[in-house]
Amino acid sequence: MSNKLRAVYEALESRKVKQALKLLGPLLEKKPDSGQLKILKALAQLRSGKVEEALKLARELKTHREIEEDEGLLGNLALVFREAGLPSEATECYAGAWAR
């Protein structure tokens, strides 16, 4: 894991959401299709109160091939839905990945 990515995780863990979003900006510019970065962005948006934006991004990622094939990413995506109070959508993430 790169130092920049580690810094994003640390910011999220310590609830420094603005810092996490700031760190994600340049990373997403370099890798705009990264499922991992998009999940982290959705989580940061959710924690900053931008619930609709976060859920829109998370729902787009539910069928993202990279996420379906990586248990860690799938768990992080499910975390977004659980923190948003939507445990049924978290379950759908796992069910969708299992079906494929």
C-alpha positions in Angstrom: 0.0 0.0 0.0 1.4 3.4 -1.0 2.1 6.0 1.6 -0.6 8.3 0.1 -3.2 5.6 0.3 -2.2 4.7 3.8 -2.7 8.4 4.7 -6.2 8.3 3.4 -7.1 5.2 5.5 -5.5 6.9 8.6 -7.5 10.1 8.0 -10.7 8.1 7.7 -10.0 6.0 10.8 -9.3 9.2 12.8 -12.5 10.8 11.4 -10.6 13.5 9.6 -13.0 13.4 6.6 -12.0 16.7 5.0 -8.3 15.6 5.0 -9.3 12.2 3.5 -11.2 13.9 0.7 -8.3 16.3 0.0 -5.9 13.4 -0.2 -8.2 11.4 -2.5 -8.5 14.2 -5.1 -5.0 13.8 -6.7 -5.1 10.0 -6.3 -8.4 9.9 -8.3 -7.0 12.2 -10.9 -4.2 9.7 -11.5 -6.5 6.6 -11.3 -10.0 7.6 -12.0 -11.3 4.1 -12.5 -9.9 2.7 -9.2 -12.7 1.0 -7.3 -10.7 1.2 -4.1 -10.3 5.0 -4.3 -14.0 5.4 -5.2 -15.1 3.4 -2.2 -12.9 5.5 0.0 -14.4 8.6 -1.5 -17.9 7.3 -0.9 -17.1 6.5 2.7 -15.6 10.0 3.2 -18.6 11.6 1.6 -20.9 9.7 3.8 -19.1 10.6 6.9 -19.1 14.3 5.9 -22.8 14.3 5.5 -23.0 14.0 1.7 -25.2 10.9 2.0 -26.9 11.1 -1.5 -23.5 11.6 -3.3 -22.0 8.8 -1.3 -24.8 6.4 -2.0 -24.9 7.2 -5.7 -21.2 6.4 -6.0 -21.5 3.3 -3.9 -24.5 2.0 -6.0 -22.5 2.5 -9.2 -19.7 0.4 -7.7 -21.9 -2.6 -6.7 -21.3 -4.3 -10.0 -17.7 -3.1 -10.6 -15.7 -6.2 -11.5 -12.7 -5.2 -9.4 -14.8 -5.0 -6.3 -16.6 -8.2 -6.9 -13.3 -10.0 -7.1 -11.7 -8.5 -4.0 -13.1 -9.4 -0.6 -11.5 -6.4 1.1 -13.0 -4.0 -1.4 -16.3 -5.7 -1.1 -16.2 -5.4 2.7 -15.4 -1.7 2.4 -18.3 -1.1 0.0 -20.7 -3.0 2.3 -19.4 -0.7 5.2 -20.6 2.3 3.2 -24.1 0.9 3.0 -24.1 -0.2 6.7 -23.0 3.2 7.9 -25.7 4.7 5.8 -28.3 2.6 7.6 -28.9 0.3 4.6 -27.8 -3.2 5.7 -29.9 -4.8 3.0 -27.8 -3.1 0.3 -24.7 -4.3 2.0 -26.1 -7.8 1.8 -26.8 -7.3 -1.9 -23.2 -6.6 -2.5 -22.1 -10.0 -1.2 -25.0 -11.8 -2.9 -24.2 -10.2 -6.2 -20.5 -11.1 -6.0 -21.4 -14.7 -4.9 -23.7 -15.1 -7.8 -21.0 -14.2 -10.3 
